[in-house]
Amino acid sequence: MSKQLFASLLLLVSLAAPGFCKSAGAGPRSMVLSGNEAGGNVQEVLRRVKWHTNLNSALGEAHRKNKMVLWIHMIGKVDGAT
């Protein structure tokens, strides 16, 4: 497994893990992020991931570099303001 693939998977797992992990006795409110904390997470993802706005260009570049594409289709804005 390449270092870049491993780093990408690690980033995805670390972003998803808080939503799946519950401490014993922790209620739902302990899993709610503050607006500043959520905003910081969004900025970190935007900084670390090279985003494409066109799937075909992303696929072409991935093919040329022999890399994978993570396709995220969202409705609304990544900062949560939908």
Secondary structure, DSSP 8 states (H G I E B T S, - for coil): --HHHHHHHHHHHHHHHHHH---TT--GGGG---HHHHHHHHHHHHHHS---S-HHHHHHHHHHHT--------SS-TTS--
